[in-house]
Structure formats: structure tokens, C-alpha cells
């Protein structure tokens, strides 16, 4: 029914969609970075309560993204997660900080203090998106690894991928593009977080403060975004010919956008929607709705990045040590049987998205207010006295 090539491309589209959803849902991390923008205790509580209602969606999407990569492109999973493990360990540690902070900052007998756990949320809010951006940037800059498929069956514990240095992923931080890309993702999630909280919190003073912060961050984001896209569209890429041989091509990613009009449309539509949401922050009155422009725009833009990295005869995970070890959609995927089986399972995705949408609407039906924070504080005080 479906060819092997179709299934490979289909699953790369699914990975692209999950990647876009992950960056969008990281507005939770972006929102946490605003905790210390105010000295008012009730405003800090409102921020934590606002992001705390959605943090499970981000973590679940992260796990789903990793699981889908493992099932559909296992060679990338084993190469990156097994080689650049310091990057992924740092990312998981920041998410552990997040989960622990939500759970324990209001516990009675908290010896570290509430603001210590809020500082953990701040670390997660800044470092988490930056690490995700830095990891994705290696799809374009490449990583230091060698793949030897002949090692399969050579021993009882074959090692197919070998990392070329002892930094295990941290060496990517020496590349300016990685830094700019990570900062751009961090600014984008902060913008989305501020937009979300303006619609989720019913407090004019805090919403006004968030609006000013989002406008300042938007200016920084636009500068970093322009720098990031300039570097991306002018950097060399890794082209793959019909025989599977990999070679360096100047301005490969610019050529990919030009040669794939649908992907170019996704990119332009995503950028327009993100800018429309930012424009509402500067000139609109109903700023709480701006996330419904910038959010979908983020998904479309990130999807276009994944597609331009993996389609049109491009190695999506280049090797700096051995260019012929670079990973492509075709040489790193699962078997046809596995991809076909998972394709049937993926038909449930629309129902999952519908459930998320219904849960989102139910949770956000009532906006957060100061009175709610006063009630929570009173309840904790009475529990402590008892």
C-alpha cells in the first residue's frame, strides 16, 4: 500500500510536527523565566500557578518526541543520545528541577525556601529551551561521530556509533550558530509564555508588566532570529546523491527552501503568524489572544526547519569526523515493517490532539486571580497552625 520511501518521509513529517509542538508547549518554560520579574508574592504565585497547569503537556510531548525518534530513526537515537549524552542529561536535569519545584515549593517544612525552588524553575525556563535549540542546531552544523554498521554482529555488544571526543555534545557550544540558535529558541519560548499568561491571568497590573517584558524580549528575539536565519541560509549543507554519497554544498538550506515550495510556504506562514502575535503585543488591545497567532506560527516554522534539514537529498545529522557517516532519512530509519505498523498507530494522533484541546479549554475556563492566591495562602496558613 505504501512504499518504504513514503513511510520514511511520513515519519520525518511526524517528527517535524512533534518538534514544532514541543517548542510551542515550551511556553511553560518561557513563562517560568518571568517569576522574578516582579517582587509581589501574589504575582509570583499567579505565574507559578499559570504555568503549573500545563507543564505535564510539555514533558509528555518531550517524551513522545524522543520515543518517536527512537522507534522511527533508531540510528539517530543511538548516535545522539548515546554519544552527546551530556546535552540530554542536562536537559533532563532541568526538567527534574521543574517537576520537583512545582511539587515542593509550597510544602510545609520546606527547608530550602520557596524562592529556591522558584530559582530552579527559572533555570529550567532559560536553560531548557536553550539546550533544545542547541541540540536541534546540530542538524545543520553537524556533530563529531563515526558510524560503522559493519560492527553489527562482530561482537556480543556491538558499538555502531562512536563519539569522536570526550565532550560528548558540549563541543557544539563552540559554534556561534549553536549559541545564536539556542538563544533564539529561548527568547521565542519566553515570548509565548508571556503571551499565554496574559490570557490566563486576570490581573491588570501583572498583565501590564508581562506585556512590557514581552515587548522588550520580542525586540531581542527579532535581532537573534535575523542573525540565526542569515547564518542558516548562507552556511554550507550536506547533500546526498542517488547512491547515498554525502558531499558539502554551499547554501544548501537556502536551496532546499527554494526547491521545496510547500516547505517555503510553511516557513513564511509560520514567520508571519509569529510576527502577527508580536504585533498584537505592540499595537493590539486583546493581547491575551496573541498566543493563538504566534503558537501555531511556531509549530509551522519549526516544522519547516526539520523538513529543510532532512528532505531534498540532505543529511539531517551530519558527521564532522567522517562525512560519509552522516545520517539521512533513508539510512537511519527503522525497517519497513516497523514503520508501517507505527503508521497505523499514528492514526490516533488526531484524537490525542483533540483530547489535549478539550483538556486545555477545561483547565483555562477560569482565569487565575489574586483572590484565588489569597485563598490558597490562607489555606496553607491554617494547615500550618493546625
C-alpha positions in Angstrom: 0.0 0.0 0.0 2.8 2.4 1.0 6.3 2.3 -0.3 9.3 2.3 2.0 10.4 5.7 0.9 6.9 7.1 1.6 6.9 5.7 5.1 10.4 7.2 5.7 9.2 10.6 4.6 5.9 10.2 6.5 7.7 9.6 9.8 10.0 12.5 9.3 6.9 14.7 8.9 5.6 13.3 12.2 8.9 14.0 13.9 8.8 17.5 12.5 5.3 18.0 13.8 6.2 16.7 17.3 9.3 19.0 17.3 7.1 22.0 16.4 4.6 21.1 19.2 7.4 20.7 21.7 8.8 24.2 21.0 5.3 25.7 21.2 4.5 23.9 24.5 7.7 25.1 26.0 5.9 28.4 26.7 5.7 26.8 30.1 9.4 27.1 30.4 9.3 30.6 29.0 6.6 31.6 31.5 8.7 30.4 34.4 11.5 32.8 33.4 9.2 35.7 34.4 8.9 34.6 38.1 11.5 37.1 39.4 10.3 39.9 37.1 8.1 41.0 40.0 8.7 41.3 43.7 5.0 40.9 44.6 4.5 37.5 46.2 0.9 37.1 44.9 2.0 37.8 41.3 4.8 35.2 41.6 2.2 32.7 42.8 -0.1 33.5 39.9 2.8 32.9 37.4 3.7 29.6 39.0 0.0 28.5 39.1 -0.4 29.6 35.5 2.5 27.5 34.1 1.9 24.7 36.6 -1.4 23.9 34.9 0.3 22.9 31.7 3.8 21.6 32.5 2.8 18.0 32.1 1.9 18.6 28.4 5.4 19.8 27.7 7.1 16.9 29.4 4.7 14.4 27.8 5.5 15.9 24.4 9.2 15.7 25.0 9.0 12.0 25.9 6.8 11.3 22.9 9.2 13.2 20.6 12.1 11.1 22.0 10.1 7.9 21.7 9.0 8.6 18.1 12.6 9.3 17.2 13.8 6.0 18.8 11.1 4.0 17.0 11.4 5.5 13.6 15.0 6.6 13.3 16.9 4.4 15.9 20.3 5.1 14.5 20.0 8.8 15.3 18.7 7.9 18.7 21.6 5.6 19.5 24.2 8.1 18.0 23.0 11.3 19.6 21.5 10.0 22.9 24.4 7.6 23.3 27.2 10.0 22.2 26.1 13.5 23.0 24.7 12.4 26.3 25.8 15.4 28.4 23.4 17.6 26.4 20.5 15.2 27.1 21.4 14.7 30.7 21.4 18.5 31.3 18.0 18.8 29.6 16.5 16.0 31.8 18.1 17.5 34.9 16.4 20.9 34.2 13.0 19.0 33.8 13.6 17.2 37.1 14.2 20.7 38.6 10.8 21.7 37.2 8.8 18.7 38.5 10.4 18.9 42.0 9.9 22.7 42.2 6.2 22.6 41.4 5.7 19.8 44.0 7.8 21.0 46.9 7.9 24.8 46.9 4.7 25.1 49.0 5.2 22.1 51.1 5.2 22.6 54.9 8.7 22.3 56.4 10.4 23.3 53.2 14.0 24.0 54.4 15.3 25.4 51.1 12.7 28.1 50.9 10.1 28.8 48.3 12.3 31.1 46.2 15.0 28.4 45.9 12.6 26.1 44.1 11.4 29.1 42.0 15.1 29.6 41.1 15.1 26.0 39.8 12.0 26.9 37.7 14.0 29.9 36.3 16.9 27.6 35.5 14.5 25.3 33.7 12.9 28.2 31.9 16.1 29.6 30.4 18.4 26.5 30.1 15.8 24.0 28.9 14.8 25.9 25.7 18.4 26.8 25.1 19.5 23.2 25.2 16.7 22.1 22.9 17.7 24.8 20.4 21.4 23.9 20.7 20.6 20.2 20.1 18.5 21.0 17.0 21.2 23.3 15.7 23.5 20.2 15.3 21.1 19.1 12.5 22.8 21.9 10.5 26.3 22.2 11.9 27.0 18.5 12.4 28.4 16.5 15.3 31.6 14.6 16.0 30.8 10.9 15.5 31.6 7.9 13.3 29.1 5.2 12.3 30.2 1.7 11.5 27.3 -0.5 10.6 29.7 -3.4 9.9 30.1 -3.6 13.7 26.7 -5.3 13.9 27.3 -9.0 14.6 31.1 -8.5 15.1 30.7 -9.0 18.9 28.1 -9.7 21.6 27.9 -6.0 22.4 28.4 -4.2 19.0 29.0 -0.4 19.1 27.7 1.1 15.8 28.3 4.8 16.6 31.5 6.2 18.3 31.8 9.8 19.5 35.0 11.5 18.5 35.8 13.4 21.6 35.4 13.5 25.4 33.0 16.4 25.5 30.1 14.3 24.3 27.9 17.0 22.8 29.1 20.0 24.7 31.6 20.8 21.9 28.7 22.2 19.9 28.7 25.3 22.2 32.0 26.3 20.4 29.9 27.0 17.3 28.4 30.6 17.1 25.4 29.3 15.2 24.6 26.9 18.1 24.7 29.8 20.6 22.5 32.0 18.4 20.0 29.3 17.7 19.7 28.3 21.3 19.2 31.9 22.4 16.6 32.4 19.7 14.6 29.4 20.9 14.9 30.7 24.5 13.6 34.1 23.5 10.7 32.6 21.5 9.5 30.4 24.4 9.7 33.5 26.7 7.5 35.4 24.3 5.0 32.6 24.1 5.0 32.2 27.9 4.3 35.9 28.4 1.5 35.8 25.8 -0.1 32.8 27.4 -0.1 34.2 30.9 -1.7 37.5 29.7 -4.7 35.5 28.6 -4.6 33.1 31.5 -4.2 35.6 34.4 -7.0 38.0 35.4 -4.9 40.8 36.9 -4.4 44.0 35.1 -1.2 45.0 36.9 0.6 41.7 36.2 -0.7 41.6 32.7 0.7 45.1 32.0 4.0 44.1 33.5 4.1 41.0 31.4 3.2 42.9 28.3 6.1 45.3 28.7 8.5 42.4 29.3 7.3 40.6 26.2 7.8 43.7 24.0 11.4 44.0 25.2 12.1 40.3 24.7 10.4 40.5 21.3 12.9 43.1 20.2 15.8 40.9 21.3 14.2 37.9 19.6 13.9 39.7 16.3 17.6 40.5 16.3 18.7 37.0 17.2 16.2 35.5 14.7 17.5 37.6 11.8 21.1 36.6 12.8 20.1 32.9 13.1 18.4 32.8 9.7 21.2 34.7 8.0 23.7 32.2 9.2 21.4 29.2 8.3 20.7 30.3 4.8 24.3 31.1 4.0 26.0 28.2 5.6 27.1 25.1 3.6 25.0 21.9 4.0 25.4 18.2 3.4 23.9 17.0 0.1 23.2 13.3 -0.6 23.2 11.9 -4.1 21.2 8.9 -5.5 24.0 6.5 -4.5 23.9 7.8 -0.9 27.3 9.6 -1.1 27.4 12.7 1.0 29.1 16.0 -0.1 29.3 19.6 1.0 27.1 22.1 -0.9 27.2 25.8 -0.5 23.9 27.5 0.7 22.3 24.0 0.8 19.4 25.1 3.1 18.6 28.1 1.1 18.5 25.9 -2.0 16.2 23.5 -0.1 13.7 26.2 0.7 13.7 27.4 -3.0 13.4 23.9 -4.4 10.6 22.9 -2.0 7.8 25.5 -2.3 5.5 23.8 0.2 8.2 24.0 2.9 8.9 27.6 1.9 5.2 28.3 2.4 5.3 26.7 5.8 8.3 28.8 6.7 6.7 32.1 5.5 3.3 31.4 7.1 5.0 30.5 10.4 7.0 33.6 10.4 4.0 35.8 9.5 1.9 34.3 12.3 4.7 34.7 14.9 5.2 38.3 13.8 1.4 38.9 13.9 1.3 37.7 17.5 4.2 40.0 18.4 2.4 42.8 16.6 -0.6 42.4 18.8 1.6 42.9 21.8 2.7 46.3 20.5 -0.5 47.5 18.8 -3.4 45.3 19.8 -5.9 45.6 22.6 -6.6 41.9 23.2 -3.0 40.8 23.8 -4.1 37.6 25.6 -5.1 36.2 22.2 -1.7 36.8 20.6 -0.5 33.3 21.5 -3.1 31.9 19.1 -1.1 33.5 16.3 2.4 33.0 17.5 1.8 29.5 18.8 0.6 27.9 15.5 3.2 30.0 13.8 5.9 28.5 15.9 4.8 24.9 15.1 4.8 25.7 11.3 8.2 27.4 11.4 9.9 24.6 13.4 8.3 22.0 11.1 9.9 23.8 8.1 13.3 23.7 9.8 13.1 19.9 10.3 11.9 19.4 6.7 14.7 21.6 5.2 17.2 19.6 7.3 16.0 16.2 6.2 14.3 16.4 2.8 15.6 17.2 -0.7 18.6 14.9 -0.5 20.0 16.3 2.7 21.8 14.7 5.6 19.9 15.8 8.7 22.6 14.8 11.1 26.0 15.4 9.5 29.2 13.9 10.8 32.2 16.3 11.2 34.6 13.3 11.7 33.6 11.3 8.7 31.2 12.9 6.2 30.1 9.5 4.9 28.9 8.6 8.4 26.3 11.4 8.2 22.7 10.3 8.9 19.9 10.7 6.4 16.2 9.9 6.5 16.8 6.7 4.4 20.0 5.3 6.1 18.9 5.8 9.7 15.3 4.7 9.7 13.6 1.5 11.1 12.6 -1.4 8.9 9.6 -1.2 6.6 7.5 -3.4 8.8 8.2 -1.2 11.9 7.4 2.0 10.0 4.2 0.5 8.5 3.0 -0.8 11.9 3.6 2.6 13.6 1.9 4.4 10.7 -1.3 2.7 11.6 -0.8 3.6 15.3 -0.2 7.2 14.3 -3.7 7.5 13.0 -4.7 8.0 16.7 -2.7 11.3 16.8 -5.7 13.5 15.8 -7.7 12.0 18.7 -4.9 12.7 21.1 -4.7 16.3 19.9 -8.4 16.7 20.3 -8.2 15.4 23.9 -5.4 17.9 24.6 -7.5 20.7 23.1 -10.5 19.8 25.3 -8.3 19.5 28.4 -6.7 22.8 27.6 -10.1 24.5 27.3 -11.4 23.0 30.5 -8.3 24.0 32.5 -8.3 27.5 31.2 -12.1 28.1 31.6 -11.5 30.1 34.7 -8.6 32.6 34.8 -6.2 33.0 37.7 -7.0 35.9 40.1 -5.4 37.4 43.2 -8.4 36.3 45.3 -7.5 32.7 44.4 -4.0 33.2 45.6 -5.2 34.8 48.8 -7.4 31.7 49.4 -4.5 29.4 48.7 -2.3 31.3 51.2 -4.9 31.3 53.8 -5.5 27.5 53.4 -1.7 26.8 53.8 -1.6 29.1 56.9 -4.5 27.3 58.6 -2.9 24.0 57.8 0.4 25.1 59.4 -1.4 26.4 62.5 -3.2 23.1 62.9 
